[in-house]
Amino acid sequence: MTGNELIELLKKGGKRCHVVGSAENGVVAGLDLEGRLFAVMNGQVMNKVNPAAILGITDRSGYLNPGGDGLWPAPEGTCFGYEYSTGKWRVPPGLTGAKFKVIEESMNHGVIEAEVDLVNASGLGIPTIFRRNIKVEIAKSALVVKVIESIEYIGSRTLSRKECMLAPWTLCQFDSEAGCEVVFPETHGSAVWDLYDSSSEKRYSKDGLSHTKTDGGIKYQIGIGKTVDWIEFRNPSKNLTVKRSAGKLPSGQEYIDIIDAPSDKMPSDKDTRFSVYSDPSFFMEIEAVGGCPKNLEAGMVMSVEVTTEYKEN
């Protein structure tokens, strides 16, 4: 799909959008589509695109996954998770129905934000602002997208870690196929772990790198700890690599466990900096996670700067 075709599809679906850079080389932000970002390089959209989600509306009958690169609240599950406020998995309606607006813009820079009221699995309401500060850098054979991902708490009451955990979590989606994988600096032991069933059949080490196959074979997700500085998606058939790195957390904020676990469970002490998700329906995600303070105070902003570099080899 081309960038211009994506823009026309958004218009057809009645969804507003904003372009940072250009429709040839830049980012198309779906303002009525969870603020999802779609990278475009040399005229072609790099991320997964789900036309049904763009033309339709998510409701309680089922979630329509738009693709692109989304900003979600973490954790997903446990007693503090944001996908289990009804007892069953669903993306918060506060996010799926959010109306993002452009608050800053120039040729290669834009800031979008929306008010999103969250409810965690313990029934606590948490009013927030989701904000994405987007910068695009264009090179001959690469597109670099730098986004400061942030969630601002705008509630009036201080919330302790016994009541609430909240961190920004960005999920960048791609279509996948046989031969696709993610690599990162070789690491062992507690720095990599499974969030669902074992992924050992998909993982191996070679030449100083850890490899995990994202070829659509089985559903799995791995968490990657704070000692790892980057992860890279590789799709050989498209000669495409996508490298994600994440900056240091603001002072006083700590990585958290983002796991999709039952709502009667407490989060573990895992420090999730990155994550890789592979789905049997042949799409995958390279994910980066910010941090959470010990106490959530009025006006506090949880943020992380994520750099995503798209290259055609």
N, C-alpha and C positions, 0 to 999 in steps of 0.2 A: 504494500500500500504506500502511496506517495503522501507527502505532507499535505498537499492540496486536497487529495482525496479524503484524508482524515478530517480536514476542516469542513469539507462539504458534508461528510457523514454526520459530524457534530451538528451542523446547521439543520440537516434533515431531521435529526432526533430532537431538535429544539433545545440543544445544549450550548451554552455560551462557551467561548474559548478565548485564550490570549496567547499570542506568539511572542516568545523571547528569541531574538535572533531573526531567523526567517523560516519560511516553510520549506526551504531547501536545506538549510543547515541551522538548526536551533532546537527549540523545545515548544511543543504545543501543549498548553495547560488547559485541562478540562475543568472550567470553573464550576460547572454543574455536575461534575463527574468525580466527586470526592477530592477535587483539586489534583487529579492524576496528571502526571507529566509524561509526555511521549517525545522521546528524542528522535530527531530527524537528521540524517546525514546523507549528503549527496542526493537529496530529494526523497530518500526512502525512510519510512518509519522503522526504527530499530527494535522497538518493544512489541510485545504481544498486543494485538488489538482484537477486542470482541465486539463486532458490530451489534449483536443482539443487546448488549448492555448499553450501548450508546443510543440505540433506537427505543429501548424499553425503560422500565422503571423497576428498581428493586422494591419488593414489599415482602410481607410475611410468607408469601407463597414460595419464595426462593430468592437467593442472592444471585445477581448478575455481575460477574467479575469483569470489570472494564479492561483489564490489562494495564499497560503503562507502568508507572512508578508511583506508588501510593504512600501516603503518610498515615499510619495507624497508631493508636495508643497501645502500649505494652504495659502489663502482660496480656497475653491472649486468654489464658485460662487461670486456674486457681481461684481462691476466694477473692482475689483482687482483680481478676480478669475482666475485660470489657466485651467479650463475645458471648457471655453466659448470663446476662442479667435476667433472662427469662427461663433459665434452666437448660435451654437448648442453644446450640451454636447459632449465632447470627451476627452480622456486622451491625454496629450501632446505627439506628436510624438517624441519630444526630449527625453522623458522618455521611451516610448515603444520601441524606436530604440536604446536606450543607450547601449553602450558596457562597462560594468564594468570590471575593472582589479583588480587583487590582488596586493596590495602595501606593505602589511606586513603579515607574516604568521608564526605560530608555532602550536603546537599540539592542544591547546584549545583556540587559539586566531587568528583572522584574520581581516584585514582591506581591504575593497573593495571601489572603487570609480569610478565615471564616470562624464564626462562633459555633462551637460544637459542645452541646451538653452531653456528658457521658454518665452512665450508670454502671457501677461495677457489680460483680457477682454477689456482693454482700448487700446490695440495694442502696449504696451510697451514691447520691447525685454529685457530680463534679463538673462545674461549668468551666469551659476552657476556650481559648482561641488557638486554632491551628494556623501556623504561619510557615510559608515556604519562600525563602529568599534565594532567588535563582540567578546565577550568572553563567553565561555561555562563552566559551573560548573556542575559536574555530582554527584548525590547522589544515594542512594539505590532505593528510590522510587520517585525521582524528577529529573528534568532537569531544570537548571536555565540558561537563556539566557540573558546576559546583552549587550545592544547595545547603543553606543553613536551615535545617529542619527544627522547628520549635513548637512546643506546646506551652502556652501560658495559662497558669491557673488564675482565674478571676473570681473565685469564691471568697467569701468574707471571713471564713473560719480556718484556722490552722489545722491541718490534718496530719496525724502522726503516722508512722510506718505501720502501726497496728491497725490502721483504718484504710490505708490507701497506698498503692504504689502506682506511679505513672511515669512513663518514659516515651520519647518519640521513637518511632520504628518505621523505617522506610523499606518497602518491598518492591524491587525492580524486576519486572516479569518479562520472560521471553518464551517464544515457542521453542521446543526442543525436539531432538531426534537422536537416532543412533549416532554415536561419536561425540556428542556434547558432554562436557564435563566442566567442573570448577576446580581450579588449583589455588593453593596458597602456600606460604612458607611451611616447610615440613615441621610438624609438631606431633607430640604423642601424649598419651595419658589423659589427664583431666582437662587439657586444653581443647579437646573435641569430644562431643558427646551426642547421643541420639535423643531426640525429643519424642519420637514415636518408637516403632519397632527397630530392630537392629538394621543398620545400613552397611554392615561389614563387607557384604558381597559387592558393594559398589565402591569401596575405598581401597586405595593402595598408595604406596610411596615410591617415588622415583626421581633421581637426580636432584635431591634436595627439596622436592615439592611434595605436598600431600595432594592427591587427586581424588575426586569423588564424581562418579558418573551421573549425569542428569539426562538419562536417555529414555525416560518414560517407563522403565521396567516395573518399578515398585514405588509406592508412596513412602517417602522418608523425609526427615528433616534433621539436620545436624546443627548444634550450637557450636560456636567457635569463640574461644575466650579472648581476654584483653591483651594477651601477649602477641597476638597475630595482628599485623598492620594492614593487610590487604587481602582481597580475594578476587579471582578473575574467572569469568565465564568464557568458555571457548566453544565456538561452533565451526568446526573445520569446513563443512560444506558451504558455508557462507563467507569463509575467510574472515570471521569476525571474532574479536576479543573485546570483552568489556571488563574493565578493572575498577573495583570499588575500594576506596580507602576512607577512613574516618578520622577526624581530628580528635584532639584531647577533649575530655569533658570539662565543663565549667567547674570551678572549685566547689567542693561540697556535694557534688553529684557522683553517684556510683552506678556501675552496671548492675543489671538485675536479671533474674530468670524470667524469660518471656514465654515459657512453656504452655502448650495447649493441654492443660490438665483439668480434671474434674473440679467443680467449684467448692467441694468440701476439702480440698487439699491446700496446704500452704506452699508458697514458692520455696524453692531450694536456695542455696547460697551461690548458685552458678552465676558467673559474670559473663553475660552474653554481649559480645561486641559485634559479631557477624553471625549470620545464619544462612544456610542453603536449604531450599525446599525443592523437591522433585516430585511431580505428580504423574500418575499413570496416563492422564489425558494429554501428555506431551506438552506440558509447559513447566517452567521452573522459575525460581526466584533467587536472586542474590540480595541479601538483606543486611542492613546496618542498623544498629541500635544505639540510642543515647543512654542517658543515665537518669537517676532519680535521687532527690535529696532525702535525708532522714525525716525531715518534717516539711510538709508542703504548705507554704505560707502565701498569703494573698499577694498577687503580682509576681510570683516566682515564675521563671521561664526555664523549662528543661530544653536543652538544645544540643545539637551535634552538627558539625559541618561534614558533609559527605561529598566526596569527589568521585564522579563516574566518568571514566575515559573510554570512549568508543573508538575502536581502530579497525580498519579494513587492511588485512595483511597482504 
